Amino acid sequence: MGKTHWRIGVAGLGTVGAGLIKLVTARPRFSPTGDLCTVTGVSARSRSAPRPVDISGLPWFDDPVALAASPDNDIFVELIGGAEGPAKAAVEAALRLGKPVVTANKALIAAHGRDLAILAEAHGAPLLFEAAVMGGTPAVKMLREAMVGDSIHAVAGILNGTCNYILTQMEATGRGFAEVLGEAQAMGYAEADPTTDVGGYDAGHKISILAALAFGGAPTLSAAEIEGVDSIELLDIRLAKDLGYRIKLIASATNVAGAVSVRVHPALIPLDHPLARVDGVLNALFIHGAAVGRIFIQGAGAGAGPTAAAVAADIADVMTAAVRPVFQRAALDLEPIAPVSPDAATGRVYVRLLVKDEPGVIASISETLAEAGVSIDSFLQKSVEGAGGVPIVLTTHLAPEATIAKAVGAMAALPTLIASPRVIRIAHI
């Protein structure tokens, strides 16, 4: 007869850790097996920090590694965060003992996924990380389980709620990036140091994990091209909307002739596209499969309840004895994601130019693009009060990205330009 009482050790008692303890306390038999689940040990940086849950009756461990190794728990839950340090050491300690590990740590999985998978599979220990991507929205399970019978062409979407909130509010209120970021920090949507979010790195961790699951490789953060939203100006949001687009931070992984393009960058999305209507802190993802076509999922990407529910779902998988590789094949067979050659990359872009108000400007821009071999799809010249010049906006047809970069460089050298061109990709999802 199998185990009927599962004891879990929880390292990290922030928003998600507290949410998990609440969930387990309220529903100790949440698993489909009906087995009992209880918290039998906790660890965090401060024992006395104020928390929305009472941990006074739970065994306390100053060292999360000691908690991971404790014989008094059957499953180790890591919610500390960070790619190195105590989180990594504790996860490794649990796996070496053959103990199942559930984590919400996207940085850890993105940076060390293959090594941890090798360790987990060598010791027969499950390593699960549903909550690492899109919080309570089941992106990992969709690729890891539901889509294994299909061949994935691409995954793409909005994976960072902080950036999505900032861009949504900039458009809705007409306020600049810095002001809206400050509001997001005050509301708890952004950290005191927001670099990981607004610089695109958080989304980079997540799309690296999804790329590994989609294409049967190891998470390869170094293969990702990452650009954040910190350079997006209100002027671009307004002009993009005039052209029929909304700006979103898009994370994507696309199979291109056997290689994989992994990117995070601001992109123009047509106003009638589902991703353009994903506002606030929501996350959303498209998955393109050869057999099933296009699947769209949307939901909460963070928060105590949704993320704790995702952690609980992984705990339930352990309790039901679900067995599968950490990624889509044996860990020792995983190879790093092979990036697409820059020479093979194609795309469309939005270009905003700030020019002097004088005759011949439009002709010189058109000639420069034509000489470079880039054709214009749409063109907008619009006076904007306080812009310091005349903004000219154009979008291009599909062209090699190297050719577009050459054309932008040539335009930047025109004597009529007041400032460097602003270039934003146009998404094709």
C-alpha positions in Angstrom: 0.0 0.0 0.0 1.3 3.5 -0.9 2.0 6.5 1.3 -1.2 8.1 2.7 0.4 11.1 4.5 2.8 13.4 2.7 5.0 15.8 4.7 6.3 18.9 3.0 9.1 21.3 3.9 8.7 24.8 2.6 11.7 27.1 2.1 10.8 30.7 1.4 7.8 32.3 3.2 7.1 35.2 0.9 3.8 35.7 -1.0 3.8 32.3 -2.5 5.1 30.4 0.5 2.5 32.0 2.7 -0.2 31.2 0.1 0.9 27.6 -0.1 0.7 27.1 3.7 -2.8 28.7 3.7 -3.9 26.3 0.9 -2.5 23.2 2.6 -4.0 24.2 5.9 -7.4 24.8 4.4 -7.4 21.8 2.1 -5.0 19.2 3.4 -6.5 16.5 1.1 -6.4 18.6 -2.1 -4.7 15.8 -4.1 -6.9 13.5 -6.3 -5.5 10.6 -4.2 -7.2 12.0 -1.1 -4.0 11.5 0.8 -3.2 13.9 3.7 -0.6 16.6 3.1 0.8 18.7 5.9 3.7 21.2 6.3 6.3 19.8 8.7 9.1 22.3 8.4 9.7 25.9 7.2 12.7 28.1 6.5 13.1 31.7 5.5 15.6 34.6 6.0 13.7 36.0 9.1 11.8 34.0 11.6 10.1 37.0 13.0 9.1 38.9 9.8 5.3 39.7 9.7 3.4 37.1 7.7 -0.3 36.5 6.8 0.0 33.0 8.2 0.9 31.6 11.6 4.0 29.5 11.5 4.6 29.4 15.3 3.6 25.8 15.5 5.8 24.6 12.6 9.4 23.4 13.0 11.8 26.1 12.0 15.1 25.7 10.1 17.6 28.5 9.9 19.3 26.7 7.0 17.2 25.7 4.0 19.7 23.0 3.1 19.1 21.4 6.5 15.3 21.6 5.8 15.9 19.9 2.4 17.8 17.1 4.0 15.5 16.6 6.9 14.0 13.1 7.2 10.9 14.7 8.6 9.6 15.8 5.2 8.9 13.8 2.0 8.7 16.7 -0.5 10.9 19.8 -0.6 9.3 23.0 -1.9 11.8 25.7 -2.8 10.3 29.3 -3.0 13.4 31.2 -2.1 14.3 32.5 -5.5 17.6 33.2 -7.3 19.8 31.2 -9.5 22.5 30.6 -7.0 23.1 30.5 -3.2 20.8 28.9 -0.7 18.1 28.0 -3.3 20.4 26.1 -5.6 22.2 24.4 -2.6 19.0 23.3 -1.0 17.5 21.9 -4.2 20.7 20.0 -4.9 20.7 18.6 -1.4 17.1 17.3 -1.7 17.7 15.7 -5.1 20.9 13.9 -4.0 18.7 12.2 -1.4 16.2 11.2 -4.0 13.6 13.6 -2.5 11.0 15.2 -4.8 11.5 18.9 -5.4 8.8 21.4 -6.4 10.0 24.9 -7.1 8.7 28.2 -8.5 12.2 29.5 -9.2 12.5 30.4 -12.9 16.0 31.8 -12.6 17.3 28.6 -11.1 15.6 26.4 -13.8 16.7 28.7 -16.6 20.3 28.8 -15.5 20.8 25.2 -14.2 17.9 23.2 -15.6 20.0 20.6 -17.3 22.4 20.0 -14.4 19.5 19.7 -12.0 17.6 17.4 -14.3 20.6 15.1 -14.5 20.8 15.1 -10.7 17.1 14.4 -10.4 17.0 11.6 -12.9 20.2 10.0 -11.5 18.5 9.8 -8.0 15.0 9.0 -9.2 13.6 12.2 -7.8 10.9 14.3 -9.5 11.8 17.9 -10.2 8.7 20.0 -11.0 8.4 23.7 -11.7 4.9 24.6 -13.0 4.8 27.8 -10.9 8.0 29.1 -12.5 6.2 30.3 -15.6 2.9 32.2 -15.7 2.1 31.6 -12.0 -1.2 29.7 -11.8 -1.7 29.5 -15.6 -0.6 26.0 -16.7 1.9 26.8 -19.4 4.5 24.3 -18.3 2.0 21.4 -18.0 0.6 22.3 -21.4 4.0 21.8 -23.0 5.3 19.1 -20.7 2.2 16.9 -20.8 -0.7 17.9 -23.1 1.4 18.7 -26.1 3.9 15.8 -26.1 2.1 14.2 -29.0 2.5 17.2 -31.2 5.4 19.0 -32.9 5.7 22.6 -31.7 6.4 25.3 -34.2 6.4 28.3 -31.8 5.4 29.6 -28.3 4.9 33.3 -27.8 3.2 35.6 -25.4 3.2 38.0 -22.5 5.1 36.5 -19.6 5.7 39.4 -17.3 2.8 41.1 -15.5 4.9 44.1 -14.3 5.8 45.2 -17.8 2.3 44.6 -19.1 0.9 46.7 -16.3 3.3 49.5 -17.0 2.5 49.6 -20.7 -1.2 49.3 -20.1 -1.2 52.2 -17.7 1.0 54.4 -19.9 -1.5 54.1 -22.7 -4.6 54.4 -20.5 -3.4 57.4 -18.4 -1.0 59.3 -20.7 1.7 59.2 -18.0 5.4 58.4 -18.7 7.4 55.3 -17.9 9.0 56.5 -14.7 5.8 57.7 -13.1 3.9 54.5 -13.9 6.8 52.4 -12.7 6.7 54.2 -9.3 3.0 53.5 -9.0 3.7 49.8 -9.8 6.3 49.7 -7.1 3.9 51.3 -4.6 1.3 48.7 -5.4 3.7 45.8 -5.1 3.6 44.9 -8.8 7.3 45.9 -9.2 10.3 45.4 -7.0 12.4 48.2 -5.4 15.0 47.3 -8.0 12.8 46.6 -11.1 15.7 45.7 -13.4 14.8 42.0 -13.7 11.3 42.8 -14.7 11.6 46.0 -16.9 14.9 44.8 -18.4 13.2 41.7 -19.8 15.2 39.2 -17.8 12.3 37.7 -15.9 10.5 37.0 -19.2 13.9 35.8 -20.6 14.1 33.1 -17.8 10.5 32.0 -18.5 10.8 31.8 -22.3 14.1 29.9 -22.0 12.2 27.2 -19.9 9.3 27.1 -22.4 11.7 26.8 -25.3 13.4 23.8 -23.7 10.1 22.1 -23.1 8.7 22.9 -26.6 11.8 21.9 -28.5 13.4 19.1 -26.4 16.5 21.0 -25.4 18.2 22.3 -22.3 17.2 25.7 -21.0 19.8 28.1 -22.6 19.5 31.6 -21.3 22.6 32.7 -23.2 20.8 31.9 -26.5 18.0 34.5 -25.7 18.0 38.0 -27.2 16.6 40.2 -24.4 15.4 43.8 -24.6 13.2 45.4 -21.9 10.5 48.1 -21.9 12.6 50.8 -20.1 13.2 52.7 -23.3 9.6 52.8 -24.5 8.2 56.3 -24.7 4.7 57.5 -24.4 5.1 59.0 -27.9 5.7 55.6 -29.4 2.6 54.2 -27.6 0.5 56.9 -29.1 1.9 56.7 -32.6 1.7 53.0 -32.7 -2.0 53.2 -31.8 -2.5 55.6 -34.6 -1.1 53.0 -36.9 -3.4 50.3 -35.5 -1.1 48.7 -33.0 -0.5 48.3 -29.3 3.0 47.8 -27.8 3.5 44.8 -25.6 6.6 43.0 -24.2 6.6 39.7 -26.2 8.6 36.6 -25.3 8.9 34.1 -28.1 10.6 30.9 -29.1 10.3 29.8 -32.7 11.7 26.8 -34.6 13.5 28.1 -37.7 14.8 25.2 -39.8 16.0 23.2 -36.8 17.4 26.1 -34.9 15.4 28.1 -32.3 14.9 31.9 -32.1 14.4 32.8 -28.5 13.6 36.5 -27.9 12.2 39.0 -25.5 11.5 42.5 -26.8 8.8 45.2 -27.1 6.7 44.6 -30.1 3.8 46.2 -32.0 0.7 43.9 -31.9 -2.4 44.6 -34.1 -5.2 46.1 -32.1 -7.5 43.2 -33.0 -5.0 40.5 -31.9 -5.9 38.6 -28.7 -2.5 39.6 -27.1 -3.3 43.3 -27.7 -6.3 42.9 -25.4 -4.3 41.3 -22.5 -4.1 44.2 -20.0 -2.8 44.9 -16.5 -0.9 42.1 -14.8 -2.3 39.3 -16.8 -0.1 36.8 -18.7 -1.0 35.1 -22.0 0.6 32.5 -24.3 0.1 31.2 -27.8 1.3 27.7 -28.6 1.5 26.7 -32.3 1.4 23.0 -32.9 1.6 21.1 -36.2 -1.4 19.0 -35.3 -3.5 21.1 -33.0 -2.9 24.4 -34.6 -2.9 27.5 -32.3 -3.8 27.3 -28.6 -4.2 30.4 -26.5 -4.1 30.5 -22.7 -4.5 33.5 -20.4 -4.5 34.0 -16.7 -2.8 35.3 -13.6 0.9 35.2 -13.9 1.7 35.9 -10.2 0.1 36.3 -6.8 -0.3 34.2 -3.7 -3.4 32.2 -4.6 -2.6 31.4 -8.3 1.0 30.6 -7.8 0.4 28.5 -4.7 -2.2 26.6 -6.6 0.4 25.8 -9.3 2.8 24.6 -6.6 0.1 22.5 -5.1 -0.6 20.9 -8.5 3.0 19.8 -8.7 2.8 18.4 -5.2 -0.3 16.4 -6.3 1.7 15.0 -9.2 4.3 13.7 -6.8 1.6 12.2 -4.6 0.0 10.5 -7.6 3.4 9.1 -8.7 3.3 10.8 -12.0 6.7 10.0 -13.8 8.2 11.7 -16.8 11.5 13.3 -17.7 12.2 16.8 -16.3 12.2 18.1 -19.8 11.1 16.2 -22.9 13.9 13.7 -23.0 16.4 12.1 -20.7 18.5 14.8 -19.1 21.8 13.3 -20.4 20.6 13.6 -23.9 19.6 17.3 -23.6 21.6 19.7 -25.8 21.7 23.5 -25.5 19.2 25.4 -27.6 20.8 26.2 -31.0 20.1 29.9 -31.8 19.1 31.0 -35.2 21.9 32.6 -37.3 21.5 36.4 -37.5 21.8 36.1 -41.2 18.6 34.0 -41.3 16.4 36.3 -39.2 13.7 38.2 -41.0 11.1 40.6 -39.6 9.1 43.8 -39.9 9.8 46.9 -37.8 8.3 50.2 -36.7 10.7 53.1 -37.1 10.2 56.5 -35.5 12.3 59.4 -36.8 12.4 62.9 -35.4 13.3 65.3 -38.2 13.7 69.0 -39.0 10.6 70.6 -40.6 12.0 71.3 -44.0 11.3 70.3 -47.6 12.7 67.0 -49.0 12.8 65.1 -45.8 10.3 62.4 -46.8 12.0 61.9 -50.2 15.4 61.4 -48.6 14.1 58.8 -46.2 12.3 56.9 -48.9 15.4 57.0 -51.1 17.6 55.7 -48.3 15.3 52.8 -47.6 14.9 51.9 -51.3 18.7 51.9 -51.8 19.0 49.5 -48.8 16.3 47.2 -50.3 13.7 47.8 -47.6 10.1 48.7 -48.7 7.6 50.8 -46.7 4.3 49.3 -45.6 2.8 52.4 -43.9 3.9 56.0 -43.3 2.7 58.6 -40.8 3.8 62.2 -40.4 2.2 63.8 -37.4 2.9 67.0 -35.5 3.2 66.3 -31.8 3.4 69.3 -29.3 6.6 69.4 -27.4 8.3 66.7 -29.5 11.2 69.0 -30.5 10.8 68.2 -34.2 8.4 66.5 -36.6 7.9 62.8 -35.8 7.8 60.6 -38.9 6.8 57.0 -38.4 7.0 54.2 -40.9 6.5 50.4 -40.8 8.4 48.1 -43.2 7.5 45.0 -45.1 9.2 41.8 -44.2 12.9 41.9 -44.9 16.1 40.4 -43.6 16.9 41.9 -40.2 20.5 42.7 -41.2 19.1 44.6 -44.2 16.7 46.6 -42.0 19.6 47.4 -39.6 21.7 48.7 -42.4 18.8 50.9 -43.7 18.3 52.3 -40.2 22.0 53.1 -39.9 21.8 54.9 -43.2 18.8 56.9 -42.1 20.6 57.8 -38.8 23.3 59.5 -40.9 20.8 61.8 -42.7 21.5 65.5 -41.8 17.7 66.1 -41.4 17.5 63.9 -38.3 17.4 65.5 -34.9 17.7 62.2 -32.9 18.6 58.6 -33.5 15.9 56.5 -35.0 13.7 54.5 -32.6 13.1 51.0 -33.8 10.5 48.5 -32.4 9.8 45.1 -33.9 6.4 44.2 -35.3 5.3 40.8 -34.0 4.1 38.0 -36.2 2.2 35.7 -33.9 
